[in-house]
């Protein structure tokens, strides 16, 4: 098929799609509005607080971390217990969503990390969130909370190992030719490790505490941290400024000027901390233009990740909102919530009622395959939906109250937070379709089987 014929087919498909666009249907109109609603919510709630810090951290990995350090802990030849152990518990520190983890994953993978440890990190980052697991246990029950915690840790290691084994030939070639993954000059041995570690601690602290979600209870340690989250974030920002001044030789006057707008906004508008955060991010970006060669490289690396990831994320968010709605929507996506609830219930009776079958008339074959189907459907649906940190818990509470089984609930918890349609699009741009489909398939398959086993145990 020549190029011109492909263009003709593309134009014809676009024409037919527009010609038969079902704009007269209320559900289609609602789905379009829901896609825009989710994109607006994502832009307001996640781009500034989540993605911008993540892009800066990912860029810093490429500039300030030597490849030898990455290879030592995450490389193909690194001890498996060390690499998978570090990767599998990273989520307890980061507490990020399936999209925020992407720049960090891209940073360590492109810096030379082995596929297995990088995948373990990719899964564990959003899946092993201490606050989310505690909230799951309190709202959805101790059994689901414990199963989610154990399952997420096991999944990150097992899926990482399976990816390593499936693509073992490529991993061995990568280990034999490490120069192929270099991202430029690797002369980063002049700065002590403790200085680099302190610098990354400041950035990770900003990412974690700026996104510290409000817990359900208004008492206890989690809520106490939430009340002072912006003070802690400001302290980590001050630590970053100190690191830039002392370790990276950026002039103190420049740092003070860059921080002044954020400080003024924080004092003048304490009720709008995001404004101060945005001003701080703009100030940091300004410093990268005047702070020397290292900071310029840092800016270029961070901008490279942003150009690669952001367009795919926004397209994926629009698609996820169109098909499944936003986390706070009520039956607004193109796929009716009633169908989703019927397809994940303990019994197929709700589905048969929608189809007009008389109550109690359940075919034997349907009853036999129903546990497999409900867990598979929950895994696939969870993998396609976008869940911000903690939003999966109230969504699942509503589904459980509507008749969802315990097994499908666990399957969705194990597949949903770690995957999403936007997440898959970006992973594909980094790993390629073969590795991406394998990773998604492993997550869905393992979540399905685990959900089936859990459903039998708690029945």
C-alpha positions, 0 to 999 in steps of 0.5 A: 500500500503506497503512501498516497493511498494511505492518505486517501484512506485516512481522509476517507475515514475522517470524512465518514466519521464526521459525516455519521457523528451521532451528535443528536444522541444525548449520551454522545454529547455527554461523553464529549463533555465528560472528556473535556471535563476530565481533561480540565480536571487533570490540567488543574489538579495534576499538571502543575503539582504532579507532572511538572515536578516529575519532569524536573526529577526525570531530567535531573536523573539524566543530568546529575546521576551517573549511569554507573549509579543507575546500573549499580542499582537497576542495571541488567547486571545488578543483583536481583534482590537489590534492584527489585527490592528497591524498585518494588518499595518505591511506591511507599515513598513516591505515592504518585499516580499512573501518569506522574510515574512516567517521566521518572520511569523514562528517566531511569530506563533511558539512563540504563536501568534493566527492563525488569527493575524499571517495570517493577518501578513503573508498576510499584510507583502508583500501586504501592501507596501507603495512604491509599492502602490504609484508606482501602482497608478502612473504607473497603474492609481489612481483607481488601486492604491487606490483599491489595498491599500484598498483591501490589508488592508481589505483582511489581516483582513478578511482572518485572521478572517476567518482563526480564525473562520474556525479553531476555535476549534484548536485555543481554544485548543491552548489558553487553553494550551499555554505551547504547543507552548513554544520554550524553556526557557521563562525567558526574563523579566530581560531586559527592553522592550525599550532595546529589542525594540531598538534592533529589530528596528535596525534589521528591519531598516537593512532589510527595507533600504537594500532592498529599491527598486529604484523608477521609478521617479528620484525625490521626497522623495522615490528617496532621501531615495534610494540614501542614503539607504546604509548610513541609513543601516550602521547607523542601523547596528551601532545601532545593534552593540551598542545594542549587546555591551550595552544590551547583554554584547558582548565585544566591541573588538569582535564587532569591529573585526566583523565589520572591514571587512564590513567597509573596503569593504564599503570604498574600494568598495562603488560600491558593497555595497552587498559585505560589507553587506555580510561581515557584516552578516558573522561578526554577525554570527561569534559573535554568536559563541563567544558572550555568551549563548543568542547569541548561542540560537539566532544562533540556532533558526535562523539556524533552520528557515533557514534549514526549509525554504531555501530548500523549497524556492529554489525548489519553485523558480525553479518550478515557473521559469519553469512554468511561467518564471522570472519577466524580461523574454519574453515568456520563461516559459513552459506556453506561455505568449500569452496564459496568455494574452489571458486568462486575456483579456477583451474579449475572442476574443484573446483566440478564435483567438488562437484556430482558431475560426473566429472573432466575433463568441463568444458563449453566454455561454463563454461571460457570464462566461468570467469575472469570468474566467479571474479574477479567472485565474489572481488570480491563476496565480498571486498566483503561480508566484513569485514577488519580491517587486515592480516587479509586477507593470511593469509586469502588465503594460505590461499585461494591454497594451496587453489587460488585464482587470482592474478587473483581474489586481486588482485580480493579485495585491491582490493575487500575491505579498502575495503568490507564489509557494515557499511561499506556500511550506514553509507555508505548512511546518509550518501550514500543508496542511489543513490550507495552502490550506484554506489560499490560497483558501481564498486569491484566492476567495476574489481576484477573487470576488474583481476583478469582482466587480472592473471590473464592477465599472470601466467599 
